[in-house]
Amino acid sequence: MKRTVVYSVIIGCVASLFLGACSNENEIFPSKPEVADGNRIVLNIASATLPLSRAVEATGAEVKVAHVDVLIFGADEKRVHHERISPAMDGKTGTLALSAKREQFTAGEAYRVYLVANSVLPEEDFAAVADLAGLKSLTQQSRDIHVTGLGNNAPEAFLMDGIARLKGSAGDNVVLNRAGQTEDTLLESTLRRAAAKIVVVITQGEEVRFTEDPATAGAVYYLRNMPYTTSVLSGVDGEAELMSTLPAAPSDYFKWDLEAAPKKIVVTAYAYAHDWNDKSQLENEVRLIVNIPLAAKQNDGTQEFGEVMDSYYQIPVSKDKKLERNTCYYVTATVNAPGAQDPSEPETLQDVDYSVVEWEDKTVNVGGESERPIFLYVNEEEMAMYNMESDNTTLHFSSSMPVEAEVTGAYYIDKFGQETNVTGAIRDQISATPAEGLSGNIAVHSPVPTNNAIRYIKLKVSHKDNPTISREVTVAQYPLEYITNIQGWYSYRDDFKKTDAQPTTYEYKGDGIVGISYSSGQYTYNTSSSGFWRSKVVTRTNADGSSRIDYYTWGRWNNTLSTSSAESNGNARMYHVRIMATSDDYTLGRPRLTEEGYTDSGLDNARLVSPSFMIASRLGFVNTSWGGIDLTGDYALDVVREHCARYVEVYKDKNGNKVVLDDWRLPTNAELKIIMKYQGTANQSADAIDYLLNAGAYWSASEAVQNDKSNSNGTSVRCIRDAYDDETVNQ
């Protein structure tokens, strides 16, 4: 996952609305200020000398500028110049130098210089603007504007605009090239956001109790009639398009202050400008819809609080029935009764208080060395290296002072899900080396892992003179072939049913079927702990990652579940194998399946290895000597391929949610040999995968494959499945 985060740490001043010098798009954060040559047009954005409101603090994405489109118009309002600049901070000059030179503009003639920051429109749209009317006609849409800066693929910055003026002047018309001028033309501008900020503070009343664990209680919010389109320039009147109902945003977008007295919830959202005076409230009024998990005082006189399943409220976000650009709307309300259970008909909160303030523009004083801002920017929090020992280009830093990089840790996840540190000679070879100066790449070096496990490297990038200013980066280094694992929970077969429509599982009794036997071409389904295969469950996970695995059965006359020991130190982990390249022994490709969902038994299919497949855990162990089955018999292939097609294994994901895997199949001949290769031997401890296959032979889709790493007799089966999602990585 790629995430880009910009950090600013400010001493003696506030964070920048935007930052300083940049000579062109490719030279971000130059280490030396540009040298004035008298022929430049220099722009100072959000200089500390400009008037600012201090009403509302703006931080993070609210002050970020990724790029600025500069458009210059003549007195006839025809465009004479356009360029897109990516701003950055030099730390001293606080300026942007345009590529256009002063002498390109007519001496003594007045121009207007418009700035548009962070527009999602392509640069070509601005380059195509012929006149000022064309710029005013440009609009953009941001369907996720309400969660800007909050991650999860939300926008990272706000649309802003401004007009540049001559330094010290209040007029919009500027002479860029005065007759006889020999010095640079200095302009300054303050950018204003196109969005409005909405902050809703909801206080707990005496008759309710907010849920103590809101993150898992179904709390969501969305804006009704959210304005998501706007003109790129302020002052242009136009109707915003409204989104009637947004996808609900989860509770991690809320700020929960459950330690306060009384408890409070703060919801922050953003929207474009919109005026709904004299319009239908239902179709035009912007309202916050929120589901608050809570308990409410009962009406039975006991004064006890009872949990409320859903409690939806709606809150109008503006008393004046409008949202204006670069303005913050504070709304406070108190919840003192349950809301509605139907989100389409939420309860309207009463006694709501409103206040409107200017959304503060924050600046950095950039006039001198003593006021130099302190910052450290690293372009990635996480990065990956695929089958490579050195990466000199991915990681980049920019800083107000020289930096150093330290490897603070290196580890892998072993075959039992345990975090294991990398030590010795390999650990000594892992390094991170930043370029000299105030910006550049950080070279990361680490020998490619040879144990089929992903290596995780922790880096700390910090200021040399002030290590408290630091950023952390996690590097995931992948070998060409790698294996991860996940803890299983319980198993069953989807045909473990007779009269009930649902099969018997660890969580559902159904017909109580937990085992299966085979005799003379017939299956027998058992309600007791017998058969060639029986349902199993993990009843304890040991400290070393091994598991106590039990058979489970249901009582005949009641719903009582009981267990009996199968293995006290078994391995209930499923292994996920990923292979990146074909070899002489196999061909990489997803094996062909029959209409019944079985792995095709053709010889061409036998050479195929799925690029990403998962191996069932010991919960799927087949007993080769019980249940009337001889897995060397003529019928064996039919039995085991149907077993894999019927097999189900269940696990819990990292959030505790149950995940059912029911798409298992027999491995191909080549896939079986891959597993045997990776697992080592009974006396060899492979780092990434346990010694899974210990029988003398195992069934592939086409034949029984001898296991050269086993001294045992008997033929068994181990099911696999094609797996192409990363949710099964080391849980």
C-alpha positions, 0 to 999 in steps of 0.5 A, a space after each residue: 500500500 502506497 501512502 504519501 504523507 507530508 509533515 511540518 514541524 514549526 518552531 515559533 510560528 504556524 504551519 505553512 499555507 504554502 511553502 517556498 522555493 521551487 525552480 521547476 517541477 523536477 527540482 523539488 526542495 532545492 538545497 540552495 536558494 535561487 540566485 536573483 537575476 533581475 529578469 524573473 517573476 517571483 511569487 510569494 504564496 501566503 507570506 506572513 505580511 498578508 492579513 490573516 484571520 486566526 479564527 480556525 486552525 488549519 492543518 494537514 491536508 487543509 494547508 497542503 498545496 501539490 501544484 499551482 496553475 498560474 494564468 496571466 491575462 492582459 487588459 483585454 482579458 486574453 490569456 497570455 501565459 499559463 504554467 503549472 508549478 509544483 511548490 516546495 519549501 526551500 526554507 529561506 526564500 519562500 518564493 516560486 519563480 515562474 518559468 516566464 521571464 519579466 522581459 516577456 511582458 510588455 513594459 508598463 502594461 498591466 496584467 492580472 495573475 490568477 492562481 489555482 491550486 490542487 485542481 483535479 483538472 488536467 493541466 491541458 484544461 488550463 492550457 486551453 483557456 483562451 480568456 478570463 471568461 474561460 477560466 471562470 467557466 471551469 468547474 471541477 467535481 470531487 465526489 469524496 470531498 467530505 473526507 479530504 485528507 482522511 486517507 482510504 483513497 480520499 483526496 489529499 488536498 483542497 482546491 484553492 485559488 487567489 490573485 497575485 498582487 505586487 508586493 505591498 499593493 492592494 490592486 489586482 492589476 499588476 505591471 510585471 515589467 516596468 520601463 527601465 526595471 532591472 530587478 525581479 518582479 515580486 508578487 504575493 498572494 493568499 490562497 483560499 479554499 473552495 471548500 467549506 469546513 463543517 465541524 459537528 460536536 455532539 454531546 451525550 445527554 443525561 438520558 443516554 450513554 454513548 457506547 464505550 467501543 464505538 469503532 466496532 459498534 456500527 457508527 457511521 455518518 454521511 452528508 445528505 445533499 452534499 455539494 460536490 461540484 464548484 467553480 475553480 475561481 471564487 466569486 463565480 456564481 453557479 449551481 453546485 451539483 448535489 449528491 443525495 446520499 453518500 456512501 457511509 463513512 466509518 467511525 474511524 473518521 469520527 473523533 471520540 472524546 469518551 473521557 470528557 464529561 460529558 462525553 462528546 463526538 466530533 464529526 468533521 466533513 467538507 463540502 463545496 459552496 451551496 445556497 439553498 435559501 428559497 429552495 426545497 429543504 428536502 432536496 437541497 438542505 445539507 444535513 449530517 446523518 449520523 448513527 451513534 451507538 448508544 444505550 438509552 434509559 428504559 421507560 419501565 421506571 428502573 432507571 436502567 440503560 438498554 442498548 439501542 441497535 441503531 440510532 440515526 440522527 440528522 443535523 442541519 449544518 448551516 442556520 443561514 441555509 448556505 455554505 460559503 468557500 473557505 468558511 468553517 461552520 461549527 454546530 453543537 447539539 446534544 443527544 438525549 433520546 434514541 434516534 431512528 432505526 431507519 437511516 432514511 428517516 433519521 431523527 432531527 436533533 433539536 436545540 442546535 447551536 451554530 457559529 460561522 467563522 473564517 477558516 484560518 490560513 496558516 503561514 510560515 514566516 520565511 523572511 530570514 534564517 532565524 525564522 526558518 521552518 523545521 520540516 522533514 518529508 519522506 515520500 513513503 511510509 511503506 515500500 516494497 522490494 521484489 526480488 531485489 537487494 538494492 533500491 536506490 530510487 523509491 524512497 525520497 526525502 526533503 528536509 530543512 537540515 541534513 538527515 541520517 537513516 537507521 535500520 531499527 529492526 528486521 524480522 520475518 514471520 515464521 511458519 507458526 506465525 511468530 515474529 522472528 528477528 533477522 540476526 548475524 551476518 545478514 542483519 549486518 548487511 542491511 542498510 539505508 543511506 540517504 543522499 547528501 544535502 537537504 533532499 534526495 533518495 535513500 538507498 536501501 540495501 538488504 540481501 534477498 531473503 532465502 527462506 521463502 519468507 517476506 523480510 520486514 525492515 524498519 527504518 528511522 529517518 531523522 535530522 542529524 542535529 535533532 533526532 526527535 524530528 524523525 519519520 519511520 518507514 517499513 520496507 517489505 522485501 519479497 523473495 521470488 517465491 514466498 510463503 505466508 500463513 494464517 491460523 485456521 479455526 475449524 473445518 467441516 464438509 459442506 455435504 455434512 447434512 441429511 434433512 437440514 438444509 445447512 451442514 453441521 459446523 462447529 457453530 451450527 448443529 444441523 443434523 449433527 454430522 461430523 464424520 464420513 466413512 466409505 465402504 463398497 462404493 458407498 459413503 456413510 455420514 457419522 454423528 460420532 467421532 469416526 470415519 476416514 475424515 472428521 471435523 476438527 476445531 482449534 481449542 487452544 493456540 499455544 505460545 509457540 504458534 502451535 495449536 491444540 486440535 480437537 475433534 468435535 461432536 454434537 449431543 444426540 438429544 441436545 445442542 451440547 458440543 463436545 470435543 476430544 483430542 486429536 493433537 495437542 501440539 498440531 499445526 492449524 496454519 494454512 500456508 499461502 504460496 506465491 511463485 513469480 516465475 516458471 522453471 524447468 520443472 513446472 509452468 506457471 499458470 492457473 490449473 484448469 478445472 472440470 465442470 464439477 470444480 475438480 482439478 483437471 487430470 490431464 497431463 498438460 495440467 499436471 505441469 501447471 502451478 498456480 501463481 498463488 495457492 493456499 494449502 489447507 491446514 491439519 484441520 483437513 488431515 485425512 486418516 488413511 487407516 480409518 473409516 474403511 478407506 484404502 487410498 491406494 485403491 482404484 476408487 481413491 482418486 474419486 474419493 479424494 477429489 470429491 473430498 477436497 471439493 467438499 472441504 471447508 475451512 474457517 478462520 478469523 481475519 485480523 478484525 475477528 470476522 469469520 471467513 469461510 473458505 470453500 473452494 478447495 481442490 486437489 493439487 496438480 502433480 507439480 504443485 505437490 512437488 513444490 510443497 514437498 520441496 519447500 517444507 524440508 524434511 522431518 528433521 529440518 526446520 524450514 523458516 516459512 513452512 512447516 513439515 506438512 506432508 509426512 505420508 509416503 505418498 499424496 494424491 495429485 489430480 492425476 496420480 499418487 506422488 511419492 514423497 521422497 522426504 518421508 519414511 512413512 507408509 500410506 497415501 494421503 491427501 492435502 487440499 489446496 485452493 487458488 488464492 488471489 487476495 492479500 487478506 490471508 497474509 500472516 494473521 
